[in-house]
Amino acid sequence: MSIRVKSKPTATAIVGDFVRTARTISVKRLVIDPSCKRPTFNRSWGHKSYQDGKLTISPDALAKLVFPVNFDFGDLEEISFPHGATFREKIELDRVGLRLKMKIGAGTIIGEDVKIRHGWFESGEGCRIGARCRIEFSDIGKNVRIGAGTKMHNVKVGDGSEIGPGSFFGRGARTEIGANVRIGEGFAVYDEGEVSIGNGVIIGDGATVYAGLKIGAETVIGGYVELRESVLARWRVETKDAPCLRTIYPGKYSEKPLSNRRLSKETRKIIGEFKRVVRDDYMDERTAICTAEASRAMNADPVLFLYPQLNPVPQRKFVRVAGAKASLIFHRVDEQKRYFGADEIKPEYVAEERAVAPEENNRLMRFAELMPGVLAVEKAGEEKMCDWGDGIHKYAKTPVNETYMLLNFLSAHFGWSPAGTRFLDIGSGFGDVVKVAELFARGEGIELSAKRHALALKHLPKGSSAILRHGDVFERDLSPFDVVYAYMEFPVIEGRCPSYDSPFARKLRTKLGELKSGSIIILGPQGTEWAEIGISYDTVNIGRQILGQVAVPVKLDLPPGVDHYGVFRRK
């Protein structure tokens, strides 16, 4: 039940006549929602009394609200901002009787899905708190910036400081941050004890500090540094491979999605299609760091966006990538990717120079031309079940970005050519793998499902030389092929030690025996479903069970992103 206010937004009006029937009204959750026109109070489901309820109110109404003694916030679990909030006026709720202490300065903007635990929080004027932050028992000064996804416990932040996205302050530590401090992304504080960070300190991305340390004023700490000992003021704790990005690039870079930068229509289209093709809803956040100079380079040559996405690039190193029309500097840390102009990073920090060869440039642009067709066939078709003859197995769709990365690596390693190497995709589905394989070999696919085969033919690009067949692979002669690709879920014989030596695997093993000696067999990732119960098989070991004596694993250092595939050679 909820009682809505029709006049002045006072707490007495919110609960109406129920104030006389309940001695105190315990609020478990305080929801601040700008879209709330009138304050509402909802009791917890199943409770007959008005205890442990949820109070929903807008920021403007909260600033004018007068609480009577009937409200008790002593058991308040959290203050949440489901849709974010902007506080035009100062909020000050510091009442002994309420057992609540919350102060929010005027001009503070709080992002979506921010949660403040227990309601003990103070902030100065003009603060910015990013989306999905979790804050507990913390006090921040004026004009403070806190990045999205940061978790703060028992932290005091001085005026004008900035904390990067994804930072973490452990529960056991008490952290005091001075004024005008700049902290990069993924900063972390661990262990129990106090941490003191002086005024004007600059800390790089991914740095880790352990409790009990003191960092002197104006100290510079590099990225991904583990600091276990206190340092004096004005020190530099960094190396060439782990510099402080904020010191070597003093300019500002955008934290908005890459597609929102000043990019050309063509470049935005490629980025948007790539995001949908790889089915990565968070790719914008991880490719957001992009300078204006890098944006201009991508406008001149869109290959500069695709190349780092589809080629292995070393972690935590600056790599200069030169395309046919422009160049930029790329920096990758896990899934976070950053783009800088070719001259915006000092040469001594650039670890590697790469030039996109003309044939690679041609392949990348042809891959970009394939993406609209991949999206169209996915929209038209549904991933249904496919009967392989000994049971029903789910159709597993191959990520086309992984296919490109894997075939690009293997083509260079084995010396494939589009004219001389014959490639077969078993269970080709919508034909995506065959379309990508055409960039490296003579692609052919065979699909048992008539519906998927028809959709694949309908969306086959004009002028494509790819061959898509409808039929059973066990009725196809495999001897002419140099490469066989099998991305599928193999049946598992359950037991104490799960086995992949199923009747279907034995049948496929016999069929693959038709391949000539030296042919390559590629297996998609296997065994991930068993990781949840503590049994972890990799594709190579499972491939040994599936292929038996027909083929042996090829020892390769596959690039990150496709190192979970298995590559075998026919004996």
C-alpha positions in Angstrom: 0.0 0.0 0.0 1.2 3.6 -0.7 -0.3 6.9 0.3 0.4 9.8 -2.1 0.8 13.5 -1.2 -1.5 16.0 -2.7 -0.2 19.1 -0.9 2.9 20.1 0.9 5.4 17.2 0.9 5.8 16.5 4.6 6.5 13.1 6.0 3.3 13.4 8.1 1.3 13.8 4.8 3.1 10.8 3.3 1.9 8.4 6.0 -1.3 10.2 6.8 -3.5 8.7 9.5 -1.0 5.8 10.0 1.2 8.1 12.1 -1.3 7.7 14.9 -1.3 3.9 14.6 2.4 3.4 14.4 4.8 4.6 17.0 7.7 4.8 14.6 8.0 4.3 10.9 11.2 2.4 10.1 12.6 3.2 6.6 14.8 0.4 5.2 15.3 1.9 1.7 15.3 5.5 0.6 14.9 5.8 -3.2 15.7 9.2 -4.7 14.0 9.4 -8.2 13.6 12.6 -10.2 10.6 11.1 -11.9 8.7 10.8 -8.6 6.0 13.5 -8.6 4.8 12.8 -5.1 6.6 11.1 -2.2 5.4 7.6 -1.5 5.9 5.2 1.3 5.5 1.4 0.7 5.7 -1.1 3.4 7.5 -4.3 2.9 5.5 -7.1 1.4 3.8 -9.3 4.0 4.2 -6.8 6.9 1.0 -5.7 8.6 2.6 -2.7 10.3 4.4 0.1 8.6 7.8 -1.1 9.5 10.8 -1.7 7.2 9.3 0.2 4.3 10.6 2.0 1.2 10.4 5.8 0.9 10.5 7.1 -2.7 11.0 10.9 -3.2 12.5 13.3 -5.7 15.6 15.4 -5.0 13.7 18.7 -4.9 11.0 17.3 -2.5 13.7 15.8 -0.3 15.3 19.2 0.1 12.0 20.7 1.4 10.9 17.7 3.5 10.5 18.1 7.2 10.7 14.8 9.1 8.7 14.2 12.3 9.9 12.0 15.1 7.9 9.1 13.6 10.5 8.3 11.0 13.5 6.2 12.0 16.4 5.6 9.6 18.4 3.6 12.1 17.9 0.4 10.1 18.4 2.1 6.7 20.1 -0.4 4.4 20.7 1.9 1.4 19.9 5.0 -0.5 19.5 4.3 -4.2 19.4 6.4 -7.3 17.9 4.1 -10.0 17.7 6.9 -12.6 20.4 9.2 -11.3 19.7 12.6 -9.8 20.8 16.3 -10.0 20.7 18.3 -6.7 20.0 21.9 -7.4 19.8 22.7 -3.7 21.9 21.6 -0.8 20.6 18.5 1.1 21.4 18.2 4.8 19.8 15.4 6.8 21.6 15.2 10.1 19.2 14.4 12.8 20.0 12.6 16.0 16.5 11.3 16.4 16.4 10.1 12.8 19.8 8.3 13.1 20.6 9.5 9.6 23.6 11.6 8.4 23.5 12.6 4.8 24.8 15.8 3.2 24.8 16.5 -0.5 26.1 19.8 -1.9 24.3 21.9 -4.4 25.1 21.2 -8.1 26.0 17.5 -7.4 25.1 15.1 -10.1 24.7 11.4 -9.3 24.6 8.7 -12.1 22.2 5.8 -12.6 22.1 2.8 -10.3 24.3 4.5 -7.6 23.8 3.0 -4.1 24.8 4.5 -0.8 24.9 1.9 2.0 23.4 2.8 5.4 22.9 6.5 4.4 26.1 7.8 6.0 27.5 10.0 3.2 28.7 13.6 2.8 29.6 15.5 -0.4 30.5 19.1 -1.2 29.3 21.2 -4.0 29.6 20.4 -7.7 30.5 16.8 -7.4 30.1 14.1 -10.1 29.4 10.5 -9.1 29.4 8.0 -12.0 26.9 5.3 -12.7 26.9 2.0 -10.7 29.0 3.3 -7.9 28.7 1.7 -4.4 29.5 4.1 -1.5 29.6 3.4 2.2 30.7 5.6 5.1 32.5 8.1 2.9 33.0 11.9 2.8 34.0 13.7 -0.4 34.9 17.4 -0.8 33.9 20.0 -3.4 34.2 19.4 -7.1 35.2 15.8 -6.8 34.8 13.3 -9.7 34.2 9.7 -9.0 34.3 7.3 -12.0 31.6 4.8 -12.9 31.6 1.4 -11.1 33.8 2.6 -8.2 33.3 0.9 -4.8 34.2 3.1 -1.8 34.2 2.1 1.9 35.4 4.5 4.6 37.0 7.0 2.2 37.6 10.7 2.7 38.4 12.7 -0.5 39.7 16.2 -0.7 38.5 19.1 -2.9 39.1 18.9 -6.6 40.2 15.3 -6.7 39.4 12.7 -9.3 39.0 8.9 -9.0 39.0 6.8 -12.1 36.3 4.3 -13.1 36.3 0.8 -11.6 38.4 1.8 -8.5 38.1 -0.3 -5.4 38.6 0.7 -1.7 38.4 -2.4 0.5 36.3 -2.6 3.6 39.2 -3.1 6.0 41.0 0.1 5.0 40.5 3.7 6.0 41.7 5.8 3.1 42.3 9.6 3.2 42.8 11.3 -0.2 44.2 14.9 -0.3 43.1 17.7 -2.6 43.7 17.8 -6.3 44.6 14.1 -6.5 44.3 12.3 -9.9 43.8 8.6 -9.7 43.4 6.4 -12.8 41.1 3.6 -13.7 41.0 0.3 -11.7 42.9 1.7 -8.7 42.6 -0.6 -5.7 43.3 -0.5 -1.9 43.6 -3.8 -0.1 44.2 -5.1 3.5 43.3 -3.6 6.8 44.7 -0.3 8.0 45.0 3.3 7.0 46.2 4.8 3.7 47.1 8.4 3.3 47.5 10.0 -0.1 48.9 13.5 -0.1 47.8 16.6 -2.1 48.5 16.7 -5.8 49.4 13.0 -6.1 49.0 11.4 -9.6 48.4 7.6 -9.7 48.3 5.7 -13.0 45.6 3.1 -14.1 45.5 -0.2 -12.4 47.8 0.7 -9.5 47.4 -1.2 -6.2 48.1 0.2 -2.8 48.2 -1.9 0.4 46.9 -0.6 3.7 49.3 1.0 6.2 51.0 3.2 3.6 51.6 6.9 3.3 52.1 8.6 -0.1 53.7 12.0 0.0 52.4 15.1 -1.7 52.9 15.5 -5.5 54.2 11.9 -5.9 53.7 10.2 -9.3 52.9 6.5 -9.3 52.9 4.6 -12.6 50.2 2.3 -14.0 49.8 -1.3 -12.7 52.3 -0.7 -9.9 51.9 -2.6 -6.6 53.0 -0.3 -3.8 53.7 -2.0 -0.5 56.0 0.7 1.1 55.4 4.3 1.9 57.0 6.9 -0.4 58.2 10.4 0.2 56.8 13.5 -1.4 57.7 14.3 -5.1 58.8 10.8 -5.9 58.3 9.0 -9.2 57.4 5.3 -8.9 57.0 4.2 -12.6 58.8 2.3 -15.4 58.7 2.6 -19.2 56.4 -0.4 -19.5 54.1 0.9 -16.6 54.1 4.7 -16.9 51.5 7.0 -15.4 49.3 7.8 -18.4 48.1 11.1 -16.9 51.7 12.4 -16.9 52.8 11.4 -20.3 49.6 12.5 -21.9 48.6 15.8 -20.1 45.6 16.5 -22.5 42.0 15.4 -22.0 40.5 12.3 -23.5 36.9 11.5 -23.9 35.2 9.0 -21.6 32.1 9.0 -23.8 31.4 6.0 -26.1 33.7 6.0 -29.1 30.8 6.2 -31.4 29.8 9.6 -29.9 33.1 11.2 -30.9 33.4 13.4 -33.9 33.7 10.6 -36.3 32.6 10.4 -39.9 29.4 8.6 -41.0 31.4 5.7 -42.5 33.5 5.2 -39.3 30.5 5.4 -37.0 28.8 2.8 -39.2 31.7 0.4 -39.0 32.0 0.8 -35.2 28.3 0.2 -34.7 28.1 -2.8 -37.0 31.2 -4.3 -35.3 29.7 -3.9 -31.9 26.5 -5.7 -33.0 28.4 -8.4 -34.8 30.5 -9.3 -31.8 27.4 -9.0 -29.5 29.3 -6.8 -27.1 26.9 -4.4 -25.3 29.8 -3.0 -23.2 32.2 -2.4 -26.1 31.5 1.3 -26.1 32.7 1.6 -22.5 35.9 -0.3 -23.3 36.7 1.6 -26.4 35.8 5.0 -25.0 39.2 6.4 -24.4 39.9 8.3 -27.6 41.5 11.7 -28.3 40.2 14.1 -30.9 43.4 13.6 -32.9 42.8 9.8 -32.9 39.3 10.4 -34.1 40.5 12.4 -37.1 42.9 9.6 -37.9 40.1 7.0 -37.9 38.0 9.3 -40.1 40.8 9.3 -42.6 41.4 5.5 -42.3 38.7 3.3 -40.6 41.1 0.4 -40.7 42.9 2.0 -37.7 39.8 1.0 -35.6 39.5 -2.6 -37.0 43.2 -3.5 -36.9 43.6 -3.5 -33.0 40.2 -5.2 -32.6 41.1 -8.1 -34.9 44.9 -8.5 -34.3 46.9 -9.5 -31.2 48.4 -6.4 -29.6 50.6 -6.6 -26.5 49.1 -5.7 -23.2 50.0 -2.4 -21.5 52.3 -1.2 -24.3 51.9 1.7 -26.6 51.8 0.5 -30.2 51.9 2.9 -33.2 49.7 1.6 -36.0 50.3 3.1 -39.5 47.5 2.6 -42.1 47.5 3.6 -45.7 46.2 7.2 -45.0 46.9 7.9 -41.3 48.4 6.5 -38.1 47.6 6.5 -34.4 48.9 5.0 -31.1 47.0 2.2 -29.5 47.1 1.1 -25.9 45.3 -2.0 -24.5 44.8 -3.2 -21.0 42.5 -6.3 -20.7 39.3 -5.2 -22.5 40.0 -1.5 -22.2 41.3 0.0 -25.4 42.7 3.6 -25.9 43.4 5.5 -29.1 45.8 8.5 -29.2 47.2 10.6 -32.1 50.4 9.5 -33.7 52.4 12.3 -32.0 50.5 12.6 -28.7 52.7 10.0 -26.9 56.4 10.6 -26.5 58.5 8.3 -28.7 60.4 6.8 -25.8 57.1 5.2 -24.5 56.2 3.6 -27.8 57.2 0.0 -27.6 56.3 -1.2 -31.1 55.7 0.1 -34.6 53.3 -1.7 -36.9 52.4 -0.9 -40.5 49.2 -2.4 -41.9 50.3 -4.2 -45.1 48.2 -3.6 -48.3 46.9 -7.1 -48.3 45.9 -6.8 -44.6 44.3 -3.5 -45.3 42.3 -5.1 -48.1 41.2 -8.0 -45.9 40.0 -5.7 -43.1 38.0 -3.5 -45.5 36.4 -6.7 -47.0 35.6 -7.9 -43.5 33.9 -4.5 -42.8 31.8 -5.1 -46.0 30.7 -8.5 -44.7 29.3 -7.2 -41.4 26.0 -5.9 -42.7 25.2 -9.3 -44.3 26.1 -11.1 -41.1 23.7 -8.9 -39.2 20.9 -9.3 -41.8 21.0 -13.1 -41.8 21.0 -13.1 -38.0 18.0 -10.9 -37.9 16.2 -13.1 -40.5 17.0 -16.5 -38.9 16.6 -18.1 -35.6 19.1 -20.4 -33.9 17.1 -23.7 -33.7 18.0 -27.3 -33.0 19.9 -29.5 -35.4 19.6 -33.3 -35.5 23.0 -34.9 -36.2 21.6 -38.4 -36.4 22.3 -39.7 -32.9 20.5 -37.0 -30.9 19.6 -33.4 -30.8 22.5 -30.9 -30.5 22.2 -27.1 -30.3 23.4 -25.0 -33.2 26.4 -23.1 -31.9 27.1 -19.8 -33.7 30.7 -18.9 -34.3 31.8 -15.4 -33.4 33.0 -13.9 -36.7 35.6 -11.7 -35.0 37.2 -14.8 -33.4 37.1 -16.5 -36.8 39.0 -13.7 -38.5 41.6 -13.5 -35.7 42.2 -17.3 -35.8 42.3 -17.7 -39.6 44.5 -14.6 -40.0 47.0 -16.2 -37.5 46.9 -19.7 -39.0 47.0 -18.4 -42.6 50.3 -16.6 -41.9 51.7 -19.6 -40.0 50.8 -22.3 -42.5 51.1 -20.2 -45.7 47.5 -20.5 -46.9 46.4 -18.7 -50.1 42.9 -17.8 -51.3 43.6 -19.6 -54.6 45.3 -22.8 -53.4 43.9 -23.7 -50.0 40.5 -25.5 -49.7 38.5 -24.8 -46.5 35.4 -26.7 -45.3 33.1 -25.6 -42.4 31.1 -28.5 -41.0 27.7 -27.2 -40.0 28.1 -23.9 -41.7 24.8 -22.5 -40.5 24.2 -19.0 -41.9 27.5 -19.2 -43.7 29.4 -16.6 -41.7 32.5 -18.7 -41.2 32.7 -19.5 -44.9 32.4 -15.8 -45.8 35.3 -14.9 -43.5 37.3 -17.9 -44.7 37.1 -16.6 -48.2 39.5 -13.9 -47.2 42.2 -16.5 -46.6 41.2 -19.7 -48.7 38.6 -21.2 -51.0 35.7 -21.4 -48.6 33.0 -24.1 -48.6 30.4 -25.1 -46.1 27.9 -27.9 -45.6 24.7 -27.5 -43.5 22.2 -30.2 -42.6 19.3 -27.7 -41.8 17.4 -26.8 -44.9 16.1 -23.6 -43.3 19.5 -22.2 -42.3 21.0 -23.2 -45.6 18.3 -21.3 -47.5 18.9 -18.2 -45.4 22.6 -18.5 -45.9 22.2 -18.6 -49.7 19.7 -15.7 -49.7 22.2 -13.5 -47.9 25.3 -14.6 -49.7 27.1 -11.4 -51.1 26.9 -10.9 -54.8 30.0 -12.0 -56.6 31.1 -14.3 -53.7 32.9 -17.4 -54.7 31.9 -19.2 -51.5 30.2 -22.6 -51.9 27.4 -23.4 -49.6 25.9 -26.9 -49.8 22.9 -28.5 -48.1 23.5 -32.1 -47.0 25.1 -34.4 -44.5 28.8 -34.2 -44.0 29.0 -38.0 -43.6 28.0 -38.3 -47.3 30.6 -35.7 -48.5 34.1 -36.7 -49.7 36.6 -34.9 -47.5 39.8 -35.9 -49.2 40.2 -32.7 -51.4 40.2 -30.3 -48.4 43.2 -28.8 -46.7 41.4 -27.3 -43.7 38.3 -28.6 -41.8 36.6 -26.4 -39.3 34.2 -27.8 -36.7 32.6 -25.4 -34.2 30.0 -27.5 -32.5 29.0 -28.9 -29.1 30.1 -32.5 -29.0 28.0 -35.0 -26.9 29.3 -35.8 -23.5 29.0 -39.2 -21.8 28.3 -38.2 -18.2 29.9 -40.0 -15.3 32.5 -39.5 -12.7 35.0 -38.7 -15.4 33.0 -37.2 -18.3 34.1 -38.6 -21.7 33.8 -37.1 -25.2 34.4 -40.4 -26.9 30.7 -40.7 -28.0 29.3 -42.6 -30.9 29.0 -39.3 -32.8 32.7 -38.5 -32.1 33.7 -41.9 -33.3 31.7 -41.5 -36.5 33.2 -38.1 -37.2 36.6 -39.4 -36.4 36.2 -42.1 -39.0 35.0 -39.5 -41.5 38.0 -37.2 -40.9 40.3 -40.1 -41.6 39.5 -39.4 -45.3 41.6 -36.2 -45.1 45.1 -36.4 -46.7 48.1 -36.4 -44.4 49.0 -32.9 -43.1 45.5 -31.5 -43.4 44.5 -29.1 -40.6 41.5 -29.7 -38.3 40.2 -26.8 -36.2 37.9 -27.5 -33.2 35.9 -24.8 -31.5 36.1 -24.3 -27.7 35.1 -27.4 -25.7 34.5 -28.3 -22.1 33.4 -25.0 -20.6 30.2 -26.4 -19.2 32.2 -28.6 -16.8 34.1 -25.7 -15.2 31.2 -24.9 -12.8 31.6 -28.3 -11.1 35.4 -28.1 -10.9 36.3 -30.2 -13.9 38.2 -28.1 -16.4 39.1 -29.6 -19.8 40.7 -27.6 -22.5 40.0 -28.0 -26.2 43.3 -29.8 -26.9 42.7 -32.6 -24.3 39.0 -33.0 -25.4 40.1 -33.0 -29.0 42.4 -35.9 -28.3 39.4 -37.9 -27.1 37.3 -36.8 -30.1 39.9 -37.3 -32.8 41.8 -40.3 -31.3 44.6 -41.5 -33.5 43.4 -39.6 -36.6 45.2 -36.3 -35.7 47.7 -34.8 -33.3 47.7 -31.3 -31.7 49.8 -28.6 -33.3 51.8 -26.7 -30.8 51.0 -23.1 -31.4 51.0 -19.9 -29.3 47.5 -18.8 -30.3 46.8 -15.1 -29.8 44.6 -13.9 -26.9 40.9 -14.2 -27.7 41.3 -17.4 -29.7 43.6 -19.4 -27.5 40.7 -21.6 -26.3 40.4 -23.2 -29.8 42.2 -26.4 -30.8 44.3 -26.9 -33.9 45.2 -30.5 -35.0 47.1 -32.0 -37.9 46.0 -35.2 -39.8 48.6 -37.9 -39.4 
